[in-house]
Amino acid sequence: MTTSQTHTQTATDPPADPPTARPPARPALWDRRFTLFFTARTISLVGDAMMPVAAALAVGALYGISGVGYVLGTWTGTFVVLVLFGGVFADRFGARRMMVGADLVRVLTQGVLAVAFFAGTPPFWLLVTMAALAGAAVAMFLPGANGMVPLVADEPQRANATLKVADALAHLVGPALAGLLIALTGAGTVYAIDAGTFLLSALCLALVRLAPSDADSSARTGSSLRRDLRQGWQEFRARTWMWSVILIWVGFGVLLFGPLVPLSSALIGDRLGPNAYGLAVSFLGVGTVLGGLLALRLRPARPLAAGAAAMALYTLLPLSVALGGGLPVLLAGHVIGGGALAFWSVMWATSVQTHTPPAVLNRVSAYELAGSVSGIALGQILAGPAIALASPGRLLLVSAGTCLAGCVALLAIPAIRTLRRAAPATESGKQPATPAAG
């Protein structure tokens, strides 16, 4: 064929279809790293969910309500005091190592308590001591658990939503399982199973293999503890959207989350009976599952703005209790509230993980954990004295108003409202750090 024939043939052929740009495939979530991490977290979450019931029933039967308060208060207080150091150590020695070590400590504490309950009546000093050690272990564990998510999942939002669903399911299964086991076999069995969950969690985390460039694989040296704490604080303070949310969350802890359980349990129990409160808690868990599933599908461009808008629906939970509606209204309020809080939690965790440099992520997570938990602890302490000033119903109306006002404040702060979703994962599977907002 001559050149002219070639040109003629080319001219008469139908034009080739233009190449279509295919959207990049979403990275697979369930690879070996995330599967092991998810298994570890799910197993330990079931164990965690069993413990409040075990403490309330087993410790309460021996030492009364004040004994339960001292044991749980020791756990919470130790956590708040030490969590900042947990963030420093996770950044310095690696999140995975700290989490494995913390799980092994909890194998020891829960195993000791299991033996003590099997042997008879544990002395009170032993219960308090083990609670302090367990609280310290959780303080070492949780900052790294947040920082590990970007290391084991290329899409942190999907990972966080999946973990939130698992958390909700664990809190549906764990308390019921603990109550059943204590009734059938005694508290020793619950503590023994709890120790086993932490052992399996440690094993799964030890099998996670991270890239050599990941923060877990290289210890940082040459930096003092004080300098590490100061750097974490500077990174936390530099992000207006972050410290603004935590300030609002401290207010939520004192006036909303902290008093909600004691006030609502008393009010619902007096009006509808104890079984109604248990049912309401179960429906809260159902809502949490639904909120996590919704967060798996929605990817808002401004995650904190979307989360704040969803969080406004949480107002319906304390409102449904305060206004004294029937059981259907109460359950609907708990489902909607659980879904709203779960959706916000996923948006918040993903924003923190993807807008914070990996080298300081664990320390920054520790600061936001310390702020959030301290507000809740203060709210729990003040709930009892507050009843002397107003009825539980009136106090829950204050909680509902606080929730709505806090969500308005979240949306009114430009650094929170305008924070955009981080860019998709890079080729190496890492989320790029974006400049701090504000």
Disulfide bonds with the S-S distance in Angstrom:
none
